[in-house]
Amino acid sequence: MNEHEKIDYVEFPARDLQTTKDFFTQVFGWSFKDFGPDYAAFSGQGLNGGFFRSELSSSCAQGAALIVFYSNDIEATLAKVEAAHGLIVKTIFSFPGGRRFHFREPSGNEFAVWSDVLQ
């Protein structure tokens, strides 16, 4: 449901739209709806959004916002990211309240995964 003046949608660049879609399908079980050859939308993932074809990518080093996933089993999620050819840019580290890691998906966008399950 759309809510007045609340974050509603997020969009990311993708150099290789199909590879990015394959990655998120393999790791997180997402499905996509294509809107022409240069845009693919996702929904029901905590926040709806999409990927648009672009040579750019989103990363913290460039000042971009960081989207953070939650995981009940951070090691298993990290293994799925690696199996789908994601690049781990920060290995699992502890912070007050939990642990997390950062990764780049195949088009170069940086994301993080966190867990409050301490090992």
Secondary structure by P-SEA (a helix, b strand, c coil): ccccccccbbbbbbccaaaaaaaaaaacbbbbbbccccbbbbccccccccccccccccccccccbbbbbbbccaaaaaaaaaaacccccccccccccccbbbbbcccbbbbbbbbcccc
